[in-house]
Amino acid sequence: MADLPFSPFSLLKPMAGRALETALNRAIALDADTGAALRALDGQQIALALSAPPLALTLRVDGDRLRVGPVDPEVEADLSVRTTLAGALGQLPFLRRGDAPPIGQVRVSGDAELARRLQRLAAGFDPDWQRPFVAVLGEVVGVQVANAFATALR
């Protein structure tokens, strides 16, 4: 594969990957059941690719944590997902409009059982959103702020 021309965006990719990894693992830490279920997938690797803007990354399960990194062409992922930005955003439940089908194209290949397990894991994700607010703002104010955010997101 030919080397791509240098882009300032290339310098930001490692930082963005670390930020995404931190955010995902903090969200997972808010739901003990998800962390436990993730341990059963230890070592599994998922490749995600966006067609526009062209962006690819790998999510690897490492115990009860996710590791985000670049795609290694020498390693075949257990599951590969190729999509457009609209397709990726259309999968987020809080962006869907009623019963309308998701917008955009999503192609999934690889281990079908892993895809089903990840789908069940995502559907059962039930984080304790109050915990971080209570830790920072205290029991009374933290709960009120968390409930206000939950109401706003609904």
C-alpha positions as CSV (number, residue, x, y, z in Angstrom):
1,M,0.0,0.0,0.0
2,A,1.4,3.4,-1.0
3,D,2.2,5.9,1.7
4,L,-0.4,8.6,2.1
5,P,0.7,12.2,1.8
6,F,1.4,14.0,5.1
7,S,-1.5,15.8,6.7
8,P,-1.7,17.8,9.9
9,F,-4.7,15.6,10.7
10,S,-2.3,12.7,10.9
11,L,-0.7,14.2,14.0
12,L,-4.1,14.5,15.8
13,K,-5.1,10.9,15.2
14,P,-3.1,9.4,18.1
15,M,-4.5,12.0,20.5
16,A,-8.0,11.5,19.3
17,G,-7.6,7.7,19.7
18,R,-6.5,8.1,23.3
19,A,-9.3,10.5,24.0
20,L,-11.8,8.0,22.5
21,E,-10.3,5.1,24.5
22,T,-10.5,7.1,27.7
23,A,-14.1,8.1,27.1
24,L,-15.2,4.6,26.2
25,N,-13.6,3.1,29.2
26,R,-15.0,5.7,31.5
27,A,-18.5,5.0,30.1
28,I,-18.0,1.2,30.6
29,A,-16.9,1.8,34.2
30,L,-20.3,3.2,34.9
31,D,-22.0,-0.1,34.2
32,A,-20.5,-3.1,36.1
33,D,-22.5,-5.6,34.1
34,T,-21.0,-4.3,30.8
35,G,-17.5,-4.5,32.2
36,A,-18.1,-8.1,33.3
37,A,-19.6,-9.1,29.9
38,L,-16.7,-7.4,28.1
39,R,-14.2,-9.7,29.9
40,A,-15.7,-12.7,28.1
41,L,-14.7,-11.0,24.8
42,D,-11.0,-10.6,25.9
43,G,-8.7,-10.6,22.9
44,Q,-11.4,-9.9,20.3
45,Q,-10.6,-7.2,17.8
46,I,-13.1,-5.0,15.9
47,A,-12.1,-2.9,12.9
48,L,-14.1,0.2,12.2
49,A,-13.8,2.2,9.0
50,L,-15.6,5.3,7.9
51,S,-15.6,6.0,4.1
52,A,-16.1,9.8,4.4
53,P,-14.1,11.2,6.0
54,P,-11.7,8.4,5.5
55,L,-10.9,7.1,9.0
56,A,-10.1,3.6,10.3
57,L,-9.4,2.3,13.8
58,T,-9.3,-0.9,15.7
59,L,-11.0,-1.6,19.0
60,R,-9.4,-4.5,20.9
61,V,-10.9,-6.0,24.1
62,D,-8.3,-6.2,26.8
63,G,-9.9,-7.7,29.9
64,D,-12.7,-5.3,30.9
65,R,-11.3,-2.4,28.9
66,L,-11.2,-1.3,25.3
67,R,-8.0,-0.4,23.5
68,V,-8.2,2.0,20.5
69,G,-5.5,1.9,17.9
70,P,-4.7,2.1,14.2
71,V,-5.7,-0.7,11.8
72,D,-2.9,-3.2,11.3
73,P,-3.2,-4.6,7.8
74,E,-1.3,-7.7,8.9
75,V,-3.9,-8.7,11.5
76,E,-7.4,-9.8,10.4
77,A,-10.1,-8.4,12.8
78,D,-12.6,-10.7,14.2
79,L,-15.3,-8.3,13.1
80,S,-15.2,-5.5,10.6
81,V,-17.6,-2.6,10.2
82,R,-17.5,-0.2,7.3
83,T,-19.9,2.7,7.2
84,T,-20.4,6.3,6.3
85,L,-20.6,9.0,9.0
86,A,-24.4,9.2,8.5
87,G,-24.5,5.4,9.0
88,A,-22.5,5.5,12.2
89,L,-24.5,8.4,13.6
90,G,-27.8,6.7,12.5
91,Q,-27.0,3.7,14.8
92,L,-27.1,5.9,17.9
93,P,-30.5,5.4,19.5
94,F,-30.8,9.0,20.8
95,L,-30.4,10.3,17.2
96,R,-33.1,8.1,15.7
97,R,-36.5,9.6,15.0
98,G,-39.3,7.3,16.1
99,D,-39.6,4.1,14.1
100,A,-37.7,5.5,11.1
101,P,-34.9,3.2,9.9
102,P,-31.3,4.4,10.4
103,I,-29.9,6.6,7.7
104,G,-26.7,5.6,5.9
105,Q,-25.0,2.4,4.9
106,V,-23.4,0.0,7.4
107,R,-21.5,-3.2,6.2
108,V,-20.6,-5.8,8.8
109,S,-18.4,-8.8,8.1
110,G,-16.7,-11.4,10.2
111,D,-17.8,-13.3,13.3
112,A,-21.6,-13.2,13.3
113,E,-21.8,-14.5,16.9
114,L,-19.4,-11.7,18.0
115,A,-21.7,-9.1,16.3
116,R,-24.7,-10.5,18.1
117,R,-22.9,-10.5,21.4
118,L,-21.8,-6.9,20.9
119,Q,-25.4,-5.9,19.9
120,R,-26.8,-7.5,23.1
121,L,-24.0,-5.8,25.1
122,A,-24.9,-2.4,23.6
123,A,-28.6,-2.9,24.2
124,G,-28.1,-3.8,27.8
125,F,-25.7,-0.9,28.5
126,D,-27.2,0.8,31.5
127,P,-24.7,3.2,33.1
128,D,-25.1,4.9,36.4
129,W,-24.9,8.4,35.0
130,Q,-25.4,9.8,38.5
131,R,-22.1,8.4,39.9
132,P,-19.7,10.9,38.3
133,F,-21.9,13.9,39.1
134,V,-22.2,12.7,42.8
135,A,-18.5,12.2,43.0
136,V,-17.8,15.8,41.9
137,L,-20.8,17.7,43.2
138,G,-22.0,15.7,46.2
139,E,-25.0,13.6,46.9
140,V,-27.8,16.3,46.7
141,V,-26.6,18.6,43.9
142,G,-25.0,15.7,41.8
143,V,-28.2,13.8,41.6
144,Q,-30.2,16.9,40.6
145,V,-27.6,17.8,37.9
146,A,-27.5,14.2,36.6
147,N,-31.3,14.1,36.4
148,A,-31.4,17.5,34.6
149,F,-29.0,16.2,32.0
150,A,-31.0,12.9,31.6
151,T,-34.2,14.9,31.0
152,A,-32.4,17.2,28.5
153,L,-31.1,14.2,26.6
154,R,-34.6,12.6,26.4
